[in-house]
Amino acid sequence: MAVSPAVTTLFENSNEVFLDAAKLLLTYADNILRYPNEEKYRSIRIGNPTFSTKLLPIKGAVECLFEMGFEEAETHLVFPKSASVEQLKLIRESIAAERDQRLHGGQPVPPTAQAAVATVAAAASASVPESSAAASSQPVTPPPPPPSSLESSMSFFVTLQSNFQHVMLYENPELQLKARSCIPHQQLSSAAQHKLKEAKGADPECRLGIEDFLVLELLRWFKQDFFSWVDCLPCSRCGGPTQNGSSLSPTADDLRWGAQRVENHYCQSCRLSTRFPRYNNPEKLLETRRGRCGEWANCFTLCCRAVGLEARYIWDSTDHVWTEIYSAAQRRWLHCDPCEDACDKPLLYEVGWGKKLAYVLAFSKDQVVDVTWRYSWKHPEVLSRRTRVQEAWLLHTINGLNASRQQSLSPDRKKELTERLLVELVEFISPPKKKPGELGGRNSGSLAWRIARGETRGADPGTSTQTAGYTFTPTETEKRDRLLHVRYSAAKDEYCRVSDNSEVIRSWDQCVWRKESVFRKVESDWQMVYVARTEGSSLGSISWKFDFAPAGMKIKSVSVMARSQTFHSGKVCWHVQAGQITTEFSGDGKMQSFQSLSGSSEVTVVAGLSGGEGETSWQHSQLFRESLEGTEESSFEILIHLEDA
């Protein structure tokens, strides 16, 4: 009989510790099997001292409960009606077989004796008062907090322990090999090498390393080519739209791959239910290649480890997960969100999505780190929301988990981790500054889903305008050459500042002045990309601003090229404006000059999107539509010749 990962971990405990934990685990399982309709046997209170002292600190014990089918609730672990009894039996039998081996010196125990032992264990458990506490030699026993916060603290500890155990999956050599077989590693590495060479050529003092560019290539590939987002799956019979209804019971195979929850995507046309298991095993996700943020971060973190990047899984208590990558060149951890194809934009959630953060924790094979402060510039507000556990308790617990995990590390590795942590702590002292790319709302997921989560816009919930605020001003090179020349490529999703040693700025919204109800759409099936209105919006706009007054210069001439495309009754209106002068131009891909703007100290290029028909009207007006394999040098280009003011 194959032994599950959690049971294998449980077996690693000493004989005394294992037998003590096994007795409780078998009691919980046998009570459910013996009294399937008794609700009291399907629930374990996390604050129960017997549970918190005899199981919580034991390696693999709580994970065994999860593999049996228990799920985490606010104050209890619950075995739901939908859970598989067969899976419960499988885990129970594995534990019982090992217990019998240890108790009887390797001699098999007859089934009648097994039942007798189970009965004795149940009776013993029933006779143990809740106030009794067992001594444990394990190093990760959390200190007892005040009684009023006991259940909350123990629930939090389960979350910490579960995530800390889960990330060890990413270290499995066979699983990493399977992941590498899915990743075009050579192609991504070559592209990263090329961009590193370009960056070094443009700036000899550039301190970026190959891993910094490999991360960007991996993010792009993962979102555009590999993984897909699921709101509701199309009907498996008629292909029509479905709605997410009540949950379905997981099968034994679902549970094998960590899918405790199975969504029912119901088609109202043909009345068929399409199952969507929420797999938690990254190996399975390499095959399904779909899901929401949980699946995305889970699989992406594995892919990062598979290509040799130091990665850790980030858990946010306000219901989001992502990844961090360590940059050896920059000596710091980089935020990476595969759902958004975003790198090094830590304020994206608080400022861009309007999240009210409280706890953000990083989990890797070596340690747990509280990284909340990297993701907020409102530290006092965040601190006021951190009420689930005491700060001293959290620090002590994290230190205990880290001490346990790092026991087998070399002194050099321990020293390296300590030095990194010190650098992080210094970084956390000062709130980070906002960057242009962090100010937009969420792009992944349907409009209805994003609205329900309150993640459609930035920190000001009263407006749909997303202000990016980037302004082009001339560099020393551009002032000397009296020329500012910028190109944007939709396929590459990057700006090239041609007039300044071909500096590259990645991401379509990094250089935007204003944007309202627009986003970058990638059609993986058709291999096309464009900027369009967000779903449900009747109007969208985007603009780029160029200001030369701070440099003591003014415009001599302006030339602009833009590509746009419309379908049905969709409309795109382009214009340039400087002071009181506004001039329209077409987005037909041809360069157009505007001598009338001569003498102005600033100019703004604006595109407005409107019109269209039906539910897909948002797609009927598009900017920069281009094949992902496109060879166009630019989708948008502006040349501004300058003179002294």
Secondary structure, 3 states (H helix, E strand, C coil): CCCCHHHHHHHCCCHHHHHHHHHHHHHHHHHHHHCCCCHHHHEEECCCHHHHHHCCCCCCHHHHHHHHCCEECCCEEECCCCCCHHHHHHHHHHHHHHHHHHHCCCCCCCHHHHHHHHHHHHHHHHHCCCCCCCCCCCCCCCCCCCHHHHHHHHHHHHHHHHHHHHHHHHHCHHHHHHHHCCCCHHHHHHHHHHHHHHHHHHCCCCCCCHHHHHHHHHHHHHHHHHCEECCCCCCCCCCCCCEECCCECCCHHHHHCCCCCEEEEECCCCCCEEEEECCCCHHHHHHHCEECHHHHHHHHHHHHHHCCCCEEEEEECCCEEEEEEEECCCCEEEEEECCCCEECCHHHCCCCCCCCCCCEEEECCCCEEECHHHHCCCHHHHHHHCCCCCHHHHHHHHHHHHHHHHHHCCHHHHHHHHHHHHHHHHHHHCCCCCCHHHCCCCCCCCHHHHHHHCCCCCCCCCCCEECCCCEECCCHHHHHHCEEEEEEECCCCEEEECCCCCEEEECCCCCCCEEECEEEEEECCCCEEEEEECCCCCCEEEEEEEECHHHCEEEEEEEEEEEEEECCCCEEEEEEEECCEEEEECCECCCEEEHHHCCCCEEEEEEEEECCCHHHHHHCEEEEEEECCCCCCCCEEEEEEEEEC
